């Protein structure tokens, strides 16, 4: 039996998130080397397991959007309620992915509202959704919102309300790297570094402050300026950057969720989001 459109979108989002997890080396971020090779805050296998726990919530978000039919304040409130319930479920499965859930949840809902749209149009619809306040959200400030207020960073909500500019930058980086003949894993790593080079990551601001954020942005730019991860010089720069971030215990987690969003939107030209070619979701 074929999946429903909502299940197809949710599965595509989970595959995108697992595809992001599979990349290595990811500077300061969990990757397959964590399976016994080194100690990190979360085991890579538990992150893969908890990524799959996102699917029921993402299916519910897609179904809510399809039922509502437009980017209304009521839909925004429903998505927020589903997201909070999904966070609880994911916590029981090992935790993680809060940032990715925010990104993928809005994009999945937007894709359900515009079933024939391609990536950039879906991001524009997500922008209209994010423009509505979540009136049922808890009143207490989150760590991300507190850091955003302290440093003037857009944060996750600002990124969504701007139409996910870093997701769009990652899509451009993927296209550029592929056109230059880069293998798919290197194209995806270059896209991650492109996001990392300019994102005002509130997690980094919290743990490392503005100086640490600038240090990470400069390190990511250095890898790209060395030729990217498909070149020998770029790979050497990436290895040094990775060692540096792990030694400092700095994790640019915001970039990984945005890359997952880009991989979700990354479909063949003219194809609806959620109908990706197998080569792009391996």
C-alpha positions as CSV (number, residue, x, y, z in Angstrom):
1,X,0.0,0.0,0.0
2,X,1.4,3.4,-0.9
3,X,1.9,6.1,1.7
4,X,-0.5,9.0,2.0
5,X,0.8,12.4,0.8
6,X,1.3,13.4,4.5
7,X,3.3,10.3,5.3
8,X,5.4,10.9,2.1
9,X,6.3,14.4,3.2
10,X,7.1,13.3,6.8
11,X,9.3,10.4,5.6
12,X,11.1,12.7,3.2
13,X,11.9,15.1,6.2
14,X,13.1,12.2,8.3
15,X,15.3,10.9,5.5
16,X,16.7,14.5,5.1
17,X,17.5,14.6,8.8
18,X,19.2,11.2,8.8
19,X,21.1,12.2,5.7
20,X,22.5,15.2,7.6
21,X,23.4,12.9,10.5
22,X,25.3,10.6,8.2
23,X,27.8,13.2,7.0
24,X,31.3,13.2,8.3
25,X,33.4,15.0,9.4
26,X,31.0,17.6,10.7
27,X,32.8,20.2,12.7
28,X,31.6,20.2,16.3
29,X,28.6,18.1,15.4
30,X,27.6,14.5,16.0
31,X,28.5,12.2,13.1
32,X,29.1,8.5,12.5
33,X,32.5,8.6,14.1
34,X,30.7,8.9,17.4
35,X,29.9,5.2,17.3
36,X,32.7,4.3,19.8
37,X,35.4,6.5,18.2
38,X,35.0,9.4,20.6
39,X,32.8,10.8,23.3
40,X,30.2,13.4,22.6
41,X,27.1,14.7,24.3
42,X,24.8,12.3,22.5
43,X,25.5,9.0,20.8
44,X,25.0,9.0,17.1
45,X,22.8,5.9,17.1
46,X,20.4,7.5,19.6
47,X,20.2,10.6,17.4
48,X,19.2,8.4,14.4
49,X,16.6,6.6,16.5
50,X,15.1,9.8,17.8
51,X,15.1,11.3,14.3
52,X,12.6,8.5,13.3
53,X,10.5,9.5,16.3
54,X,9.8,12.8,14.6
55,X,7.7,11.1,11.9
56,X,4.3,10.9,13.6
57,X,4.4,14.5,14.6
58,X,5.5,15.6,11.1
59,X,2.6,13.5,9.6
60,X,0.2,15.3,12.0
61,X,1.6,18.7,10.9
62,X,1.2,17.9,7.3
63,X,-2.4,16.6,7.9
64,X,-3.3,19.7,9.8
65,X,-2.0,22.0,7.0
66,X,-3.8,20.0,4.4
67,X,-7.0,20.1,6.3
68,X,-6.8,23.8,7.1
69,X,-5.8,24.8,3.5
70,X,-4.0,28.1,4.2
71,X,-1.4,29.7,6.4
72,X,-3.8,30.9,9.2
73,X,-3.1,31.9,12.8
74,X,-5.2,28.8,13.8
75,X,-2.9,26.5,11.8
76,X,0.2,28.1,13.4
77,X,-1.2,27.5,16.9
78,X,-2.0,23.9,16.0
79,X,1.5,23.3,14.6
80,X,2.9,24.7,17.8
81,X,0.9,22.3,19.9
82,X,1.8,19.3,17.7
83,X,5.5,20.4,17.9
84,X,5.5,20.5,21.7
85,X,3.9,17.1,21.9
86,X,6.5,15.7,19.4
87,X,9.3,17.2,21.4
88,X,8.1,15.2,24.4
89,X,7.9,12.0,22.3
90,X,11.4,12.6,20.9
91,X,12.7,13.1,24.4
92,X,11.4,9.7,25.4
93,X,13.3,8.2,22.3
94,X,16.6,9.8,23.3
95,X,16.2,13.5,22.7
96,X,17.7,16.0,20.3
97,X,16.5,17.6,17.1
98,X,14.6,20.5,18.6
99,X,16.0,22.9,16.1
100,X,15.4,20.5,13.2
101,X,11.8,19.9,14.3
102,X,11.1,23.6,14.2
103,X,12.6,23.9,10.7
104,X,11.2,20.7,9.2
105,X,7.8,21.1,10.9
106,X,7.2,24.4,9.2
107,X,8.6,23.3,5.9
108,X,6.5,20.0,5.9
109,X,3.3,22.0,6.7
110,X,4.1,24.5,4.0
111,X,4.7,21.7,1.5
112,X,1.3,20.2,2.4
113,X,-0.3,23.6,1.8
114,X,1.4,23.9,-1.6
115,X,1.6,20.3,-2.9
116,X,2.9,21.2,-6.3
117,X,5.4,23.8,-5.1
118,X,9.2,23.4,-5.4
119,X,11.7,24.4,-2.7
120,X,11.8,28.2,-2.7
121,X,8.1,28.5,-3.0
122,X,7.7,26.2,0.0
123,X,10.1,28.4,2.0
124,X,8.0,31.4,1.1
125,X,4.8,29.7,2.4
126,X,6.7,28.7,5.6
127,X,7.5,32.4,6.0
128,X,3.8,33.3,6.0
129,X,3.1,30.6,8.6
130,X,5.9,31.7,10.9
131,X,4.7,35.3,10.7
132,X,1.7,34.4,13.0
133,X,2.4,34.3,16.7
134,X,1.9,31.0,18.5
135,X,-0.7,32.2,21.0
136,X,-0.7,29.0,23.0
137,X,3.1,28.8,23.4
138,X,4.4,28.8,27.0
139,X,5.0,32.3,28.3
140,X,8.4,31.5,29.8
141,X,11.3,32.5,27.5
142,X,13.4,29.8,26.0
143,X,17.1,29.8,26.0
144,X,17.2,30.6,22.3
145,X,14.8,33.6,22.7
146,X,16.8,34.9,25.7
147,X,20.0,34.7,23.7
148,X,18.4,36.3,20.7
149,X,17.2,39.2,22.9
150,X,20.6,39.6,24.5
151,X,22.7,39.7,21.3
152,X,20.1,40.9,18.7
153,X,20.4,37.6,16.8
154,X,17.4,36.5,14.6
155,X,17.3,33.1,16.2
156,X,15.2,30.2,14.9
157,X,12.0,32.3,14.7
158,X,13.7,35.1,12.9
159,X,15.2,32.7,10.4
160,X,11.7,31.3,9.7
161,X,10.1,34.7,9.5
162,X,12.6,35.7,6.9
163,X,11.8,32.7,4.8
164,X,14.7,30.5,5.9
165,X,17.5,32.5,4.1
166,X,20.1,30.0,5.3
167,X,18.1,27.1,3.9
168,X,18.1,28.9,0.6
169,X,21.8,29.6,0.8
170,X,22.4,25.8,1.4
171,X,20.3,25.0,-1.7
172,X,22.5,27.4,-3.7
173,X,25.7,25.8,-2.3
174,X,24.5,22.3,-3.1
175,X,23.8,23.4,-6.7
176,X,27.1,25.1,-7.1
177,X,29.1,22.2,-5.7
178,X,27.3,19.6,-7.8
179,X,27.8,21.8,-10.9
180,X,31.5,21.8,-10.2
181,X,31.5,18.0,-10.1
182,X,31.8,17.5,-6.3
183,X,30.6,14.1,-5.0
184,X,27.3,14.3,-3.1
185,X,28.7,14.0,0.5
186,X,31.2,16.9,-0.3
187,X,28.4,19.0,-1.8
188,X,26.4,18.5,1.4
189,X,29.4,19.3,3.6
190,X,30.0,22.5,1.6
191,X,26.4,23.5,2.1
192,X,26.7,22.9,5.8
193,X,29.8,25.1,6.0
194,X,28.1,27.8,3.9
195,X,25.3,28.0,6.5
196,X,27.8,27.9,9.4
197,X,29.9,30.7,7.8
198,X,27.1,33.3,8.3
199,X,24.5,32.0,10.7
200,X,24.1,33.8,14.0
201,X,23.8,30.5,15.9
202,X,22.1,31.1,19.2
203,X,23.5,27.9,20.7
204,X,27.0,29.1,19.9
205,X,26.3,32.5,21.3
206,X,25.1,30.9,24.5
207,X,28.1,28.6,24.9
208,X,30.9,30.7,23.4
209,X,29.6,34.3,23.1
210,X,30.1,36.6,20.1
211,X,33.9,35.9,19.9
212,X,33.2,32.2,19.7
213,X,30.5,32.7,17.0
214,X,32.9,34.8,14.9
215,X,35.6,32.2,15.4
216,X,33.3,29.4,14.1
217,X,32.1,31.5,11.1
218,X,35.7,32.3,10.2
219,X,36.7,28.6,10.4
220,X,33.9,27.6,8.1
221,X,34.8,30.3,5.6
222,X,38.4,29.1,5.7
223,X,37.4,25.6,4.6
224,X,35.4,27.0,1.7
225,X,38.1,29.5,0.7
226,X,40.6,26.7,0.7
227,X,38.6,25.1,-2.1
228,X,35.8,23.3,-0.3
229,X,35.7,19.7,1.0
230,X,36.3,18.1,-2.3
231,X,39.8,19.4,-2.5
232,X,42.9,18.3,-0.6
233,X,43.5,21.7,0.9
234,X,39.8,22.0,1.9
235,X,39.8,18.6,3.6
236,X,42.9,19.5,5.5
237,X,41.3,22.8,6.6
238,X,38.1,20.9,7.6
239,X,40.0,18.4,9.7
240,X,41.8,21.2,11.6
241,X,38.5,23.1,12.0
242,X,36.8,19.9,13.3
243,X,39.6,19.2,15.8
244,X,39.5,22.8,17.0
245,X,35.7,22.8,17.7
246,X,35.8,19.5,19.5
247,X,38.7,20.6,21.6
248,X,36.7,23.8,22.6
249,X,33.4,21.8,23.0
250,X,31.6,24.2,20.7
251,X,28.7,22.8,18.7
252,X,27.1,24.9,15.9
253,X,23.8,22.9,16.2
254,X,21.7,25.5,14.4
255,X,23.5,24.9,11.1
256,X,22.7,21.1,11.1
257,X,18.9,21.7,11.4
258,X,19.0,24.2,8.5
259,X,20.9,21.8,6.3
260,X,18.3,19.1,7.0
261,X,15.7,21.7,5.9
262,X,17.6,22.2,2.7
263,X,17.9,18.5,2.0
264,X,14.2,18.2,2.5
265,X,13.5,20.9,-0.1
266,X,16.2,19.6,-2.5
267,X,14.2,17.9,-5.2
268,X,14.8,17.5,-8.9
269,X,13.9,20.7,-10.8
270,X,10.1,20.9,-11.4
271,X,9.3,18.2,-8.9
272,X,7.2,18.7,-5.8
273,X,9.0,18.7,-2.5
274,X,9.0,15.3,-1.0
275,X,9.6,13.5,-4.3
276,X,13.4,13.3,-4.2
277,X,15.6,11.2,-6.4
278,X,17.2,8.3,-4.6
279,X,20.7,9.7,-5.2
280,X,19.9,12.8,-3.2
281,X,18.6,11.0,-0.1
282,X,21.1,8.2,0.3
